[in-house]
Each structure stands twice: as C-alpha cells, then as structure tokens.
Amino acid sequence: VFADPPSTVLPSRTLGQKAALERYNAFMEGAGEVLSALESTPVSSQSSSSSSATARPADGGAPAAAAVRHHKYLTNSSLLHLQLRDGTLRSHVLTQLLVVLKYLAGNHASLPTGPINATPGGDAARLTQQINKGQVKQLAALDRRARDLLRATSGPDAVNLVSWLLKEREAGWKVWKKNRCMPALDRAGPPDVSGRDVRALLLSGRKRKARAAAGGA
C-alpha cells in the first residue's frame, strides 16, 4: 500500500469495488494494529547497537528506557518486535503512513464502499455518502494517532515538517505540474526554460546516441 495506494486499495479497471473494499479494510485494520503496537512500546532513549541495555542517569534517578541492540534492520517479521523502540524505524513507518493517509483522505470520493444494496425507495447515493463520511473519520483518527506518535518519537519539529510537506509543498507541486512544469527544476539556466524544453533536450540526446550506435555497428 505504501508503494502504490491507487492500485492497491482503490477501485480501478482491474480492481472491483468488493475486492478494493476488502483490501482497504485490511489496510485500515493493519494500520490500527501497527499504531497500537507502537503506542504500547516506549521509545528508546538511544538507538545504538553498542550501548548498554539499561542507562541510569547520573543523578541516580530511574533508569532510562532500554537501548535498542540489533543490526539495522532485521528482515524476519517474527523479530520485528525487537525494533519497535527504535526511533529511526518508528519515524520512517509513521511518516510513510501519514503520506498514505493524506492521499486517501484527499481522494475520499474514490474510496471503496462495496456494492450498495439500498432498500426499495432508498437513496443509494446518500447511503454511499454516509459510508464515505465514516471512512474519512476513520482516516482522521489514524492520522491523529500517527502524528502523536511521531511527536513523541521525533519531536514537534518533525510533525511540523511533515505537515508542511503534505500541505503546502504538495499544493505547490500540483500547481507546478498544472503549469506544464514551469519553471524547470531539473536544469540550471534561464527561469523561462520549460519542462517541455528539457524533455526535448533529453530526446535529442537519445537520438544522437542511437545514431552513433547505428554508425558504429
């Protein structure tokens, strides 16, 4: 789902409403379980494979949370619980989850609702809207939990950065694409160089390489 949410949990030509709803519900259930696991596991005070298992403050107070001791990162799912206190892993998972939740909430009209069997005289469209509103509330609840965990793991600055990227930066990206990639971001030069100019330049380079290869043959 993190890699390709549109073709994984949203209805498409190759994924019907019923199958998409099953996958969507499985994703939501899995996301809730991941958040519950992180919520029930304290964040490690340090993530170092060479640190001792328990660190006691100099003032003699209570020992800090046990440090994570492992090689980054274990691939066996049965050993994942050993990494739940690792701040880096938590931040990566929570950030990716927030990105997917933002995408799904932004495309809430496309969320799968499954076959709607309205009662005689009932309004199927209104029933679909009610289901959709419930889904949006569920996404918002997961989003709040993920933000709280990220704040506890990496601090408020991390949450503010992710919020800015998902709101203002994403909006700016859409405007840039709407303006036909103007100005070009992947080439140094005058500000009036368009993305179309860059594509033409790349295409001419490929043609030159093709001609050179044909001449050498």
Residue pairs with C-beta under 8 A, 6 or more apart in sequence:
1 8
1 9
1 27
1 100
2 96
2 97
2 99
2 100
5 100
5 103
5 104
6 12
7 14
7 15
8 23
8 27
9 20
9 23
9 24
9 27
9 104
9 112
10 20
10 24
10 104
10 107
10 110
10 111
10 112
11 17
11 20
11 110
11 112
12 20
15 23
17 112
17 113
17 114
17 115
18 114
18 115
20 112
21 112
21 113
21 114
23 112
24 111
24 112
28 138
28 142
31 97
31 101
31 142
32 142
34 93
34 97
35 97
35 142
35 145
35 146
35 149
37 81
37 84
38 84
38 90
38 93
38 94
38 149
39 145
39 149
41 84
41 85
42 65
42 85
43 65
43 85
43 87
43 90
43 152
43 153
44 65
44 66
44 67
44 68
44 85
44 86
44 87
45 55
45 64
45 65
45 67
46 55
46 64
46 67
46 68
47 67
47 68
47 85
47 86
47 87
47 88
48 67
48 68
48 69
49 68
49 69
49 70
49 71
49 72
51 67
51 69
52 67
53 66
53 67
53 69
54 63
54 64
54 66
54 67
55 63
55 64
55 67
56 63
56 64
57 63
57 64
65 85
66 85
68 82
68 83
68 85
68 86
70 82
70 83
70 86
72 86
72 88
72 89
73 83
73 89
74 80
74 82
74 83
83 89
84 90
87 153
87 154
90 149
90 150
90 153
91 150
91 153
91 154
91 158
94 146
94 149
94 150
94 153
95 150
95 162
97 142
97 146
98 143
98 146
98 147
98 150
98 162
98 166
99 166
101 139
101 142
101 143
101 146
102 143
102 166
102 170
104 111
104 139
105 136
105 139
105 140
105 143
108 132
108 135
108 136
108 139
109 132
111 132
111 135
113 128
113 131
113 132
113 135
116 124
116 127
116 128
116 131
118 124
118 127
147 159
147 162
147 163
150 158
150 159
150 162
151 158
151 159
176 182
176 185
180 194
180 195
180 196
181 194
181 195
181 196
181 198
182 194
182 195
183 191
183 192
183 193
183 194
184 193
184 194
184 195
184 197
184 198
186 198
187 193
187 198
187 201
